[in-house]
């Protein structure tokens, strides 16, 4: 794969930044794409821009504001509280169709820039119950993209079966631990690095970090 090109679906968060560092080791050329879908905090896009610039990665930003018009959820509406899901409902942060649309558009962009590899940070081990983070969905979409584009497409999910602690371990292996801890934005309240500490995203990130640091002591 060192002679091939990859496109990273990139938000500037812990998971996608870990995937970016992973891809930089795996592929000869890497580009990133970020989607502006009217998310709760534009700081996410600014963070992605800054990281891409720091790492010298060509960065595409696509307007997906239509998604915010279609769905009502806590990531596209400031007046909706951020809540966890339960056995009967998904978290309020679930954006229906987000990964379906992101990866579909990323596939089209990848074909235009000569990349057959897509990389995304979805994970089925430590996730919030989002159906579009499941391995079965990714495999199904991979087949669909190849049929739709009539071209080879490989969707890579390096975090799919990792816990959040194992994702921190991977970042450490990639010599990116400090960078990811200090420069990424995972927080639902738009705070870089360790975040607000109280939202579900921050708690998941911090719990994984605490577990990993305990393991390496």
ABEGO torsion letter per residue (X at the ends): XAABBBBBBBAGBAAAAAAAAAAAAABABBBBBBBBAGBABAAAAAAAAAAAAAAGBBBBBBBAAAAAAABBBAAABAABBBBBBBAABBBAABBBGAAAAAAAAAAAAAAAAGBABBBBABBAABBAGBAAABAAAAAAAAAAAAAAAGBBBBBBBAAAABBAAAAAAAAAAAGAAAAAAAABBABAAGBBEAEAGABAAAAAAAAAAAAAAAAAX
